[in-house]
Structures are given as C-alpha cells and as structure tokens.
Amino acid sequence: MGVATFVLIHGAGDVGWYWHLVEAELRARGHVTVAPDLPCDDDSAGLPEYTDTVVDAIGDRTDVVVVAQSFGGFVAPLVCERVAVELLVLVAPMIPTPGEAPNDYWDRTGYAEEEREEYDDTIALFLQDVPPELAAEALARGRDQSDARMGEPCPLRAWPDVPTRVLGCRDDRLFTPGFLRRVARERLGLVPDEIDGGHTPALSRPHELADRLEAYAAEIGPR
C-alpha cells in the first residue's frame, strides 16, 4: 500500500489528541490521518454510537488502516464491519469476543489472576514513560469515561475478515506482555509484536509507533 488513510481510535476516557504526534509523523510521510473524539463522557452513547462516530469521520476515504488503542479495540472491529478496511492494528488493546460486554472483559480474560504490580496513580499506570509536561497535558485533556452502557453486549458478530496485527508494549503496566500474549493467542490465534514503552506509546514513542504502522501498511496491498 502506498498512501494510506490511518484511522486512529483512542482508548477509554481519552480524546483524538492522544494521537497528535503520530498523526504528525504519518502526515509528514504523505499519509492521511483521521482521529475522531469518541463520545466517552456521554451517558447516552454506547459502542454503536462510538462506531458511528468513527465511520462518519472516515467518510468516503479509501485505503483505510484502522488503528485502535486499548479500549478502542472494542470499537475497531465494529468499524471494520461497516467500512472497507485493508488492515486492522490493535495497540496495547482490549480484544473483544462477539457479544462480550466491555465491563465483563476483565473477568472473562482472567485479568485478576494475572501477575502484575498494582498502581493507584494514573501517570504511574498509563503514562510512566511519557515526558512530564506531555503527561500533564494528556491528563488535562482526558474526559470521564461513562460506564452507563458498558454492560451492554458488544454487537460484534464475528471477528472481521481483515488482516489483523496486535502490537504490545514491553513495559505496559495495564496489559502486561504475558497477559496480552495469552489473550491474543486465545482470542485471535495471533502472537503480538512488541515495542518498548508503557501503555501509551503514541505519546512516549510516536516515531517508533509510526514506523511500525507504516511498515504494517506496506506489507499488504489493496484487497
């Protein structure tokens, strides 16, 4: 694939700004980027409305590569059901199964049994390797994540027939490498690739993440 449209889906309680450094990298290389704000803080919005937001932002663009961070993994496959997508990339993701409610993800993946350190501080858990000023801005821009509809089953019928890559972070304190490897194997039959860094590589390692995304896109041609 030459010029791609990278559709960047942020995680829970966040905004499209999360991707701004990666967007700058990809645009400088000639690609198109779309990074909408999901209606995270709207109690009336659930996964269908999140999906609508992304689909509307894509419009009639083509050569689409969908990239989803963390909770965005619940939205991304729903987008792939409605838009022609060449590639799906999940970064430090949640990986849903058909009909699974987001609130049930933790129990159904055995998250509590996973060996990991506990962190009460948001920066220590999510942003430990992000420059302090950038981490502070990320917290200031973040929004409260509504839980009102997180108990609803995901409307995903089956994993989309789209080439899928999973990219984990070696220093992720939320989804440790061992946890993500197990979930990706059990749910997708995939072995994740890995990069250095914590849970938010679009802020801590934007250049390296853009390199990975561009390399993934280059591996495939239009279907």
C-alpha positions as CSV (number, residue, x, y, z in Angstrom):
1,M,0.0,0.0,0.0
2,G,1.3,3.5,-0.9
3,V,-0.6,6.3,0.7
4,A,-2.9,5.1,3.4
5,T,-5.7,6.6,5.4
6,F,-4.8,5.8,9.1
7,V,-8.0,5.9,11.2
8,L,-6.8,6.2,14.8
9,I,-9.1,5.2,17.6
10,H,-8.3,6.3,21.2
11,G,-8.9,4.5,24.4
12,A,-11.4,5.0,27.3
13,G,-11.8,8.5,28.7
14,D,-9.5,10.0,26.1
15,V,-9.6,12.2,23.0
16,G,-8.3,12.1,19.5
17,W,-5.5,14.4,20.6
18,Y,-3.8,11.3,22.0
19,W,-2.6,10.5,18.5
20,H,-1.4,14.0,17.5
21,L,2.3,13.2,17.5
22,V,1.8,10.0,15.5
23,E,-0.5,12.0,13.1
24,A,2.3,14.5,12.5
25,E,4.7,11.7,11.7
26,L,2.4,9.9,9.3
27,R,1.3,13.1,7.6
28,A,4.9,14.1,7.1
29,R,5.3,10.8,5.2
30,G,2.4,11.6,2.9
31,H,-0.4,9.6,4.6
32,V,-3.9,10.8,5.6
33,T,-4.9,10.6,9.2
34,V,-8.3,10.6,11.0
35,A,-8.5,10.7,14.8
36,P,-12.0,11.5,16.0
37,D,-13.1,12.1,19.6
38,L,-15.4,9.3,20.8
39,P,-18.4,10.4,22.9
40,C,-16.7,8.9,26.0
41,D,-18.4,11.1,28.5
42,D,-21.9,10.8,27.1
43,D,-24.1,8.5,29.2
44,S,-26.4,8.0,26.2
45,A,-23.6,6.7,24.0
46,G,-22.5,3.1,23.7
47,L,-20.4,1.0,21.3
48,P,-22.9,1.6,18.4
49,E,-22.6,5.4,18.8
50,Y,-18.8,5.2,19.2
51,T,-18.7,3.2,15.9
52,D,-20.9,5.7,14.2
53,T,-18.5,8.5,15.2
54,V,-15.6,6.7,13.6
55,V,-17.5,5.7,10.4
56,D,-18.7,9.3,10.0
57,A,-15.2,10.6,10.3
58,I,-13.9,8.1,7.7
59,G,-16.5,9.3,5.1
60,D,-15.6,8.1,1.6
61,R,-11.9,7.8,2.2
62,T,-10.2,4.6,0.9
63,D,-7.1,2.6,1.6
64,V,-8.1,2.6,5.2
65,V,-5.9,1.2,8.0
66,V,-7.8,1.1,11.4
67,V,-5.5,1.5,14.4
68,A,-7.0,1.1,17.9
69,Q,-5.5,1.8,21.3
70,S,-6.6,-0.1,24.5
71,F,-10.5,0.1,24.8
72,G,-10.6,1.2,21.2
73,G,-10.2,-2.5,20.5
74,F,-13.9,-2.9,21.2
75,V,-14.8,-0.2,18.6
76,A,-12.3,-1.1,15.8
77,P,-13.8,-4.5,14.7
78,L,-17.3,-2.9,14.6
79,V,-15.9,-0.2,12.2
80,C,-14.5,-3.0,10.0
81,E,-18.0,-4.4,9.7
82,R,-19.2,-1.2,8.1
83,V,-16.2,0.2,6.1
84,A,-13.9,-1.3,3.6
85,V,-10.7,-1.7,5.7
86,E,-7.3,-3.0,4.4
87,L,-5.7,-3.6,7.8
88,L,-6.6,-3.6,11.5
89,V,-3.9,-2.8,14.0
90,L,-4.6,-3.2,17.8
91,V,-2.1,-1.4,20.0
92,A,-1.9,-2.4,23.7
93,P,-5.5,-3.5,23.2
94,M,-8.6,-5.0,24.7
95,I,-9.6,-7.8,22.3
96,P,-13.3,-8.5,22.5
97,T,-15.2,-11.6,21.6
98,P,-18.6,-11.5,19.9
99,G,-21.3,-10.5,22.4
100,E,-18.9,-9.6,25.2
101,A,-19.7,-6.5,27.3
102,P,-16.8,-4.2,28.0
103,N,-17.4,-4.5,31.7
104,D,-17.2,-8.3,31.5
105,Y,-13.8,-8.2,29.8
106,W,-11.8,-8.3,33.0
107,D,-13.4,-11.4,34.4
108,R,-13.6,-13.2,31.1
109,T,-9.9,-12.7,30.4
110,G,-8.9,-13.7,33.9
111,Y,-7.3,-10.3,34.4
112,A,-7.3,-10.5,38.2
113,E,-5.3,-13.7,38.2
114,E,-2.6,-12.2,36.1
115,E,0.7,-11.5,37.9
116,R,1.4,-7.8,37.9
117,E,2.2,-4.8,40.2
118,E,-0.6,-2.6,41.4
119,Y,-0.5,1.1,40.7
120,D,-3.0,3.7,42.1
121,D,-1.6,6.7,40.3
122,T,-2.8,7.4,36.8
123,I,0.6,8.5,35.5
124,A,2.4,5.5,37.0
125,L,-0.1,3.1,35.4
126,F,-0.6,4.6,32.0
127,L,2.0,7.4,31.4
128,Q,5.1,6.4,33.3
129,D,7.4,6.9,30.3
130,V,5.7,10.0,28.8
131,P,7.6,13.3,29.3
132,P,6.1,15.1,32.3
133,E,4.6,18.1,30.5
134,L,3.1,15.9,27.9
135,A,1.7,13.6,30.5
136,A,0.1,16.5,32.4
137,E,-1.5,17.8,29.2
138,A,-2.8,14.3,28.5
139,L,-4.5,14.2,31.9
140,A,-5.9,17.7,31.4
141,R,-7.4,16.8,28.0
142,G,-8.8,13.4,29.2
143,R,-12.5,13.0,29.9
144,D,-14.5,11.0,32.3
145,Q,-15.4,7.6,30.8
146,S,-19.2,7.0,31.1
147,D,-19.9,3.5,32.3
148,A,-23.7,3.8,31.7
149,R,-23.7,1.4,28.7
150,M,-20.5,-0.6,29.3
151,G,-22.6,-3.5,30.5
152,E,-24.3,-3.9,27.1
153,P,-23.1,-6.9,24.9
154,C,-20.8,-5.9,22.1
155,P,-22.7,-6.1,18.8
156,L,-19.7,-7.8,17.1
157,R,-21.0,-10.9,15.3
158,A,-17.6,-12.4,14.3
159,W,-14.1,-11.1,14.0
160,P,-13.9,-9.2,10.7
161,D,-12.3,-10.8,7.7
162,V,-9.5,-8.2,7.7
163,P,-5.7,-8.8,8.2
164,T,-5.1,-8.1,11.9
165,R,-1.9,-7.2,13.8
166,V,-1.5,-6.9,17.5
167,L,1.2,-4.7,18.9
168,G,2.0,-4.9,22.6
169,C,4.3,-2.7,24.8
170,R,7.1,-4.4,26.8
171,D,6.7,-2.1,29.8
172,D,2.9,-1.9,29.7
173,R,1.6,-1.9,33.4
174,L,-2.0,-2.3,32.5
175,F,-1.9,-5.1,29.9
176,T,1.4,-6.8,30.6
177,P,3.2,-8.6,27.8
178,G,2.3,-12.0,29.2
179,F,-1.4,-11.1,29.6
180,L,-1.6,-9.7,26.1
181,R,0.2,-12.7,24.5
182,R,-2.3,-15.1,26.2
183,V,-5.4,-13.1,25.2
184,A,-4.2,-12.6,21.7
185,R,-3.5,-16.3,21.3
186,E,-6.8,-17.4,22.9
187,R,-9.0,-14.9,21.0
188,L,-7.3,-14.3,17.7
189,G,-4.7,-17.1,17.4
190,L,-2.1,-14.4,17.0
191,V,1.3,-13.7,18.6
192,P,1.7,-9.9,19.3
193,D,4.6,-7.9,18.0
194,E,6.2,-5.8,20.7
195,I,7.8,-2.4,21.1
196,D,9.4,-0.8,24.1
197,G,7.4,1.5,26.3
198,G,4.3,1.7,28.5
199,H,0.6,1.7,27.7
200,T,0.6,4.9,25.7
201,P,3.2,4.6,23.0
202,A,1.6,7.3,20.8
203,L,2.8,9.8,23.4
204,S,6.0,8.2,24.6
205,R,7.3,6.7,21.3
206,P,5.4,8.3,18.4
207,H,8.2,7.9,15.8
208,E,8.7,4.2,16.5
209,L,4.9,3.6,16.5
210,A,4.5,5.5,13.2
211,D,7.4,3.3,11.8
212,R,5.5,0.2,12.8
213,L,2.2,1.3,11.4
214,E,3.7,2.3,8.1
215,A,5.6,-1.0,7.9
216,Y,2.4,-2.9,8.6
217,A,0.6,-1.0,5.8
218,A,3.5,-1.6,3.4
219,E,3.1,-5.4,3.9
220,I,-0.3,-5.5,2.3
221,G,-1.8,-4.4,-1.0
222,P,-5.4,-3.3,-1.6
223,R,-7.7,-6.3,-1.4
